[in-house]
Amino acid sequence: MPFREINSKMVEATIVPGQKMFSQRGAMLAYRGDVTFTPNLTGGQGGVMAMIGRRAAGEAAPLMTVEGSGTVMFGHGGHHVQVIQLTGDTLYVEADRLLAFDGTLQQGTMFMGSQGGVMGMVRGQVTGQGLFTTTLKGHGAVAVMAHGGVIELPVVPGRPVHVDPQAYVAHHGDVRNKLSTALGWRDMVGRGSGEAFQLELSGSGAVYVQASEEKL
């Protein structure tokens, strides 16, 4: 169920019978046809356990189930919208950045400590993203929100990408991330997190970076 980009802040999705999609509540701007919007109480494709995991993690952004026949325009808060196509891999993204996504994608929650141990947990606190992140896996499209536009940076073996943690939006593929700094702990006293820390992403995939250090 691909998205059509109307402009940098709005996308349009075609809804067909027998298929569903999920959107953030309040993201519907307009629609045509026979389309229904229902509060999502079962955690989507991931089921009840996925929903419980997201709630325990603080990753419980309210979703709507969108079904029927027609077209729907999505946007929220005037944020820039980036459409990401998944071809069987996994997208790691904060729940509050999700605008809308295909119902065929399997939802889950990942503990950030599993990507870098203690430093993975520190990473979550430094970026303001918490200790958990949302995962979407499978074949389909995802529309995510960001500030000031988004650039996709390829991550290839042997050439890690370093990102300001507060500019990080999402990543997909076989990518590992760790928190690093070129400064000593004494040098970091009194400095902002964006100056002190970097996210190093390595492996094979892509990372999405926004043109701002502002959170949604």
C-alpha positions as CSV (number, residue, x, y, z in Angstrom):
1,M,0.0,0.0,0.0
2,P,2.4,2.7,-1.2
3,F,2.2,6.3,-0.2
4,R,2.1,9.2,-2.7
5,E,3.9,12.2,-1.6
6,I,1.7,15.3,-2.0
7,N,4.4,17.7,-0.7
8,S,7.1,17.5,2.0
9,K,4.6,17.5,4.8
10,M,1.7,15.4,3.4
11,V,1.2,12.0,1.9
12,E,-1.7,10.2,0.4
13,A,-2.5,6.5,0.8
14,T,-4.8,4.3,-1.2
15,I,-7.0,2.1,1.0
16,V,-8.3,-1.1,-0.6
17,P,-10.8,-3.7,0.7
18,G,-9.3,-6.5,2.7
19,Q,-6.1,-4.6,3.6
20,K,-5.5,-2.2,6.5
21,M,-3.0,0.3,7.6
22,F,-2.2,2.0,10.8
23,S,-1.8,5.7,11.5
24,Q,-1.1,8.0,14.4
25,R,-4.3,9.3,15.9
26,G,-4.9,12.8,14.7
27,A,-2.8,12.3,11.5
28,M,-5.8,12.1,9.1
29,L,-6.2,15.4,7.2
30,A,-8.8,14.4,4.6
31,Y,-10.2,11.3,2.8
32,R,-12.3,10.2,-0.1
33,G,-14.5,7.1,-0.3
34,D,-15.8,4.6,2.3
35,V,-13.0,4.6,4.9
36,T,-13.3,3.8,8.6
37,F,-10.9,4.9,11.4
38,T,-11.0,2.7,14.6
39,P,-8.8,3.0,17.7
40,N,-6.2,0.3,17.7
41,L,-6.7,-1.8,20.8
42,T,-4.8,-5.0,19.9
43,G,-1.3,-3.7,19.1
44,G,-1.6,-4.1,15.4
45,Q,0.1,-6.9,13.5
46,G,2.2,-7.6,16.6
47,G,-0.8,-8.6,18.7
48,V,-1.6,-8.0,22.3
49,M,1.9,-8.9,23.5
50,A,3.4,-6.3,21.2
51,M,1.0,-3.7,22.6
52,I,1.9,-4.7,26.2
53,G,5.6,-4.5,25.4
54,R,5.2,-1.0,23.9
55,R,3.2,0.2,26.9
56,A,5.7,-1.2,29.3
57,A,8.4,0.5,27.3
58,G,6.7,3.9,27.1
59,E,6.4,3.2,23.3
60,A,2.6,3.3,23.3
61,A,1.9,6.1,20.7
62,P,-1.9,5.8,20.0
63,L,-2.7,4.3,16.7
64,M,-5.8,4.2,14.5
65,T,-6.7,1.2,12.2
66,V,-7.6,2.5,8.8
67,E,-9.8,0.2,6.5
68,G,-12.2,0.4,3.6
69,S,-12.0,1.7,0.1
70,G,-10.7,5.1,-0.8
71,T,-7.8,7.5,-0.3
72,V,-6.5,9.2,2.8
73,M,-4.2,12.2,3.2
74,F,-2.0,12.1,6.3
75,G,0.1,14.8,8.0
76,H,0.8,15.9,11.5
77,G,2.0,19.1,13.2
78,G,3.5,20.5,10.0
79,H,6.4,18.0,10.3
80,H,8.4,16.8,7.3
81,V,7.2,13.4,6.2
82,Q,9.7,10.8,4.9
83,V,8.4,7.6,3.2
84,I,10.6,4.5,3.8
85,Q,10.1,1.3,1.7
86,L,10.9,-2.0,3.5
87,T,11.7,-5.1,1.5
88,G,11.8,-7.7,4.2
89,D,14.2,-6.0,6.6
90,T,13.5,-4.3,9.9
91,L,13.0,-0.5,10.6
92,Y,14.0,0.8,14.0
93,V,12.1,4.0,14.8
94,E,10.6,5.9,17.7
95,A,6.9,5.4,18.1
96,D,6.1,9.1,18.2
97,R,7.8,9.5,14.7
98,L,5.3,7.1,13.1
99,L,2.8,8.9,10.9
100,A,1.3,5.8,9.1
101,F,2.4,2.4,7.9
102,D,1.2,-0.7,6.1
103,G,-0.8,-3.2,8.2
104,T,1.2,-6.1,6.7
105,L,4.3,-5.0,8.7
106,Q,4.9,-6.8,12.0
107,Q,5.3,-4.5,15.0
108,G,7.6,-5.1,17.9
109,T,9.6,-3.4,20.6
110,M,13.4,-3.6,21.1
111,F,15.3,-3.0,24.3
112,M,18.1,-0.5,23.5
113,G,20.5,-2.3,25.9
114,S,20.5,-5.2,23.4
115,Q,22.4,-2.9,20.9
116,G,25.4,-2.0,22.9
117,G,24.7,-3.2,26.4
118,V,25.0,-0.4,29.0
119,M,26.1,2.1,26.4
120,G,23.0,1.2,24.4
121,M,20.9,2.3,27.4
122,V,23.0,5.5,27.8
123,R,22.3,6.1,24.1
124,G,18.6,6.0,24.7
125,Q,18.9,8.6,27.5
126,V,21.2,10.9,25.6
127,T,19.0,11.0,22.5
128,G,15.9,11.5,24.6
129,Q,14.4,8.4,23.0
130,G,14.2,6.2,26.1
131,L,15.4,2.7,26.6
132,F,13.2,1.1,24.0
133,T,12.4,1.6,20.3
134,T,9.7,0.4,18.0
135,T,10.5,-2.1,15.2
136,L,8.6,-2.7,11.9
137,K,9.5,-5.7,9.9
138,G,8.4,-7.1,6.5
139,H,7.4,-5.8,3.1
140,G,5.6,-2.5,3.0
141,A,5.9,1.3,3.4
142,V,6.3,3.5,6.4
143,A,5.8,7.3,6.7
144,V,7.8,8.8,9.4
145,M,8.0,12.4,10.7
146,A,11.0,14.6,11.3
147,H,12.0,18.3,11.6
148,G,13.4,20.2,8.6
149,G,13.8,17.4,6.1
150,V,15.5,14.0,6.1
151,I,18.5,12.6,4.3
152,E,19.1,8.8,3.8
153,L,22.7,7.8,4.4
154,P,23.8,4.4,3.3
155,V,25.7,2.2,5.8
156,V,28.2,-0.1,4.2
157,P,30.6,-2.7,5.7
158,G,33.9,-1.1,6.8
159,R,32.5,2.4,6.5
160,P,30.6,3.4,9.7
161,V,28.4,6.5,9.7
162,H,28.6,8.9,12.7
163,V,25.4,10.8,13.5
164,D,24.4,13.5,16.1
165,P,22.1,11.5,18.4
166,Q,19.5,14.2,18.4
167,A,19.4,14.3,14.6
168,Y,18.9,10.6,14.4
169,V,15.4,9.6,13.0
170,A,15.5,5.8,12.2
171,H,17.6,3.1,10.6
172,H,17.0,-0.2,8.8
173,G,19.0,-3.2,7.7
174,D,21.7,-5.2,9.5
175,V,23.0,-2.2,11.4
176,R,24.5,-2.0,14.8
177,N,24.8,1.2,16.7
178,K,26.9,2.4,19.6
179,L,27.4,5.6,21.5
180,S,30.9,7.1,21.2
181,T,32.7,10.3,22.0
182,A,35.9,11.9,21.0
183,L,36.0,13.8,24.3
184,G,37.1,12.8,27.7
185,W,34.6,12.7,30.5
186,R,36.1,15.9,32.0
187,D,35.8,17.7,28.7
188,M,32.1,16.8,28.5
189,V,31.1,18.5,31.8
190,G,28.8,21.4,30.9
191,R,28.5,20.4,27.3
192,G,25.3,19.6,25.5
193,S,24.7,15.9,24.5
194,G,24.9,16.8,20.9
195,E,28.4,18.1,21.3
196,A,29.6,15.3,23.6
197,F,28.2,12.2,22.0
198,Q,28.0,10.6,18.5
199,L,26.1,7.6,17.3
200,E,28.3,5.2,15.3
201,L,26.3,3.0,12.9
202,S,28.0,0.1,11.2
203,G,27.0,-2.9,9.1
204,S,24.8,-2.9,6.0
205,G,21.7,-0.8,5.7
206,A,20.7,2.9,5.9
207,V,20.2,5.6,8.6
208,Y,17.8,8.5,8.3
209,V,19.0,11.9,9.7
210,Q,16.9,15.1,10.1
211,A,18.1,18.6,9.5
212,S,17.5,19.6,13.1
213,E,18.4,18.6,16.7
214,E,14.8,19.2,17.8
215,K,12.6,16.4,19.1
216,L,9.0,16.0,17.9
